[in-house]
Amino acid sequence: MDLLLISVLPFLGALAVSLAARWTRTAQAIIAGGFTLAAVLLLVSKAPAVLGGQVIGSRLEWIPALGLNVEYFLDPLGLMFAGLILGIGLLIIIYATFYLSAADCSARFLAFLMLFMGAMLGIVISDNILLLLVFWEMTSLSSFLLIGFWRHLPEGRQGARMALAVTGGGGLALIAGMLVLGNIAGSYQLTEILIAREAIQTSPLYPVALVLILIGCFTKSAQFPFHFWLPQAMAAPTPVSAYLHSATMVKAGVFLLARLWPVLAGTDLWFYLVATTGLVTMLLGAAIALFKDDLKALLAYSTISHLGLLTMLFGFGTPMAAVVGVFHILNHATFKAALFMNAGIVDHEVGTRDARRLGGLVHLMPIAATLGTIAGLSMAGLPPFNGFLSKEMMLEEATHTVWGGLEWLVPVIATVAALLSAAYSFRYVAHVYFGPRRDDYPKAPHDPGIGLWGPPAVLVVLVVLIGLFPAATAGPLVQEVSGVVIGAEPPYFALKMWHGFTPALIMSIVAVLGGALLLWRHGSAERIWRALPLPVAKNMFDRFTALLVTTSRTITDAIDTGSLQRSLFVFFLVAIGLGIEGMSAGEYAAGARDTIPASSIDVIAWLALVGGTVAVMVSQQHRFLTLVYISVVGLVVSLGFIHLSAPDLALTQISVEVVTILLLLLALNLLPKRAWPTSSRTRRIRDAVLAVIGGGGVGWLSWAVMTRQPNDPISAFHWAQAKPGGGGTNVVNVTLVDFRGFDTFGEIIVLGIAALGIFALLETAARGASGRRLLAWKPDLIRSPERHPMMLVVGSRLILPMAIVVGLYLFLRGHNLPGGGFIAGLVFSIAMLIQYMASGFEWAEKRRRIERHALITLGILTAAATGLGSLVFGEPFLTSAFGYFHLPLIGEFELATALLFDIGVALTVIGAVMLALSQLSNVAQRAEKIEHVEHPMDIDPSRTTETNL
Amino acid sequence: MERVAEILITILIPVGGAFALIGSWGLVRLPSLMTRLHGPTKATTLGVGSILIASMLYFPVYEGRFSAHELLITLFLFITAPITANMIAKAHLHRQGSGIDPNPADEMPEGLPDPTNWATFRTNASRRSDAQHPDEN
């Protein structure tokens, strides 16, 4: 249960921080930090048991049918990563609070950061690979939000998009790979997969699973050739870079390599894929990093290089290399996060992070200089810092590795990469802090407050401590974690500074001296580098995405020309085809059920219906006339519902009819009064044939269905259970809010989306070409200056309270008599529509108190909360409860939770109608260039001074 | 008592029906829109009114319960019918005055006393803006 709590704490923190958006920044940081600290303490309390060999697990069923359950387990590997995520997360929260400028919304930033922290934590403690995938995608999404945090910067947006495309795309491959892996192992539970090594490596699907999983890991961990997104992601605020792009997210791929090491590693395929990729990435990243002037870009490429190093170590497939990998994960996280924060300090205090404009800061910023130098030298691999230890061990492993029969290849490349790495680390230190003092810094540099240098200082202390006393500080952890990664007792290793005169030491000395030499001749090296014809990965990516976009656009345009006639034609053609197919397979003759005799009133109504429909067709060129005939059809249909004993449907139909006609009138206002035919004659004949076949088919189908006895209809159950099960006698309403409550819930969401769709579509009407068209629009009829006549305004005022009472009445009785939330919502909407219509949009709008979008949200949330409420009582979602109560004066009455659900329905309906109305009115107002009016009536006798004018 | 009610109801229903028929007849037959507006007015007031009264007599006497529906119907009719007629007349005046599809039977342009004094054509606001920009007219 504690693990569940740990995993939920960051998400709760995100929620709490976003709720505290109006509070001070310090308060928000305390909230975020408090939640993180709580998670850290919980984790620490588990650490002794976990390091003692105990695996803590927790389990909660989510979707057992899919094998997707909330299963967590904490072993030493998970513990190390969780510690890094939470610990560095805590430091970053403190750092970010002081780093962000006053204009940045810190609540949003911290909420995103906590979301990311929760997702990342989920990856490392998931015991279920499906759950792991969910968290994996969540890290991609939350990092997208964090990278693009400065939305106003185009680089931020582009970087975020690229990161999402690459890591999200890799995530898709990972999903496929994990599913294959799970199927081979016969379980989605990680602990069970980890013991199925034999089955997995002998399976013919092993290469497929391996390649797909590796794509996921390599994209996330920025391995060549997917490395290009990481430098672009540096557009993020520096705390994000320090957290995501050095210590946590980019390590997710490496984590997965380590996690699946016992079952995937050890084959030739693994070695050549993983070790080679790592080797190439390590070399390439280090080389590019040396020639980057932007400090963050330098650090980004150096991160790529170090991730390549880790990948290579895990790719070697030997237990000892895995031990080194684990150790280096720890070391890299400490010095790299510290360096990123250090670069952030320089950027923050000096105003630039361009290495060419820096230098000589050691006297101006002694604290930052000390911290940056120590972390930088650790990255260079100099004793007595932790970077030296793991690099030394890495070189030692490299000398034992034979690549394709070539014994010298891996050691030589590793040495060259180490040399380059030393060179760029020296460059970071030398070109920022040492050298002559300059007099053209953008700002006057000075050391920042402890809020900024404190967090990296903590990490730098670790760098030194691990470097000086490796066996005492990191030894036990590395021992336990390596045991998990290897899946067996790790080989003997000694974390110490001095191993004697080994080949690794000589390689290390070569690397450091060579690095120093390279930095000395940096200028000429840079000229050679610039002359090299190197492809730019970002341009290639941009070209590739552009190609994808053009291709998909070509295909879309070929299928969908934008012509509604064409789409409808295809749609109906397919529907008719399916209908013919269905009818030819089954029975389609009329049934034997007795028909109801048609009274003369029925015949008249039927004639009116047919007449109305024919009139719509005949008058289709006159839009307003068509609307009148359409309303005739709607009216007859609602009368038909009353006649056939469906009062609920009739009420709904008539109110929908009113709302639609009113909104359509508003829309038609701007269209030409006549619609000239746009299709050719042959096409109209074709459409007519299609329409006759479709209509005839539906008619025949209805006839065939209605002349049969229903075969065990579900309505019998609804009839029987409405009162005892749902507590209402109105079967239609009980069905809507109870039996099929989930459907209704989905429908109000669809309604909300549709309203937002109207909003979005018409929102663009004011801009661009359509906006210009609107501005150029001239009314085709002369408008009366008296737009809001007194009688109409006064009458509508009288109607308002009555309509509200009717709506309330329909709403309250809905459960037992015709009515309900949907109808009531429509009646309320009509009551308000009338006000808007009579008194003018502007005047009525001023008296509106609630945001329309909020109304829709409120409605859906109310319905959802009602549904979720039943979970509290251990019942399934949307189980309704009802009871009978007695109050003096009022008497016996019933209260049902369905009523709350119905409130949600009504609110959503009102919000949707009002949103459509306001958007249409906005467009109309813009088009008609209506002046501002203050009064609801154009002529008002009570404003006597004006009438005397 | 029942007998009296019965007689009243038997009279009221045909009278209501007759007015409704006459109103509809007038709607079809009368030549211009303004005259045609009179038809439905008779149908809604006298025609529907008589039938509502008949209904109000019938239910207490024969069914033994008082019904308020008729009062509500009356109320709604009294609010909506005049507004509808007013709006139709206004729209008609506007179209006639602006010269949009005039019906010769209306003979309106001559019939109007002074178009500038009708709210449909002029409001205070538009009058004021005319005073500021007299050239536009």
Interface residues (C-beta under 8 A of the other chain):
Chain A: L781 I782 S784 P785 E786 P789 M791 L792 G795 L798 I799 M802 E931 V933 D938 I939 E946 T947 L949
Chain B: F76 I79 T80 P82 I83 N86 M87 K90 H94 S98 I100 A119 T120 F121 R122 T123 N124 A125 S126 R127 R128
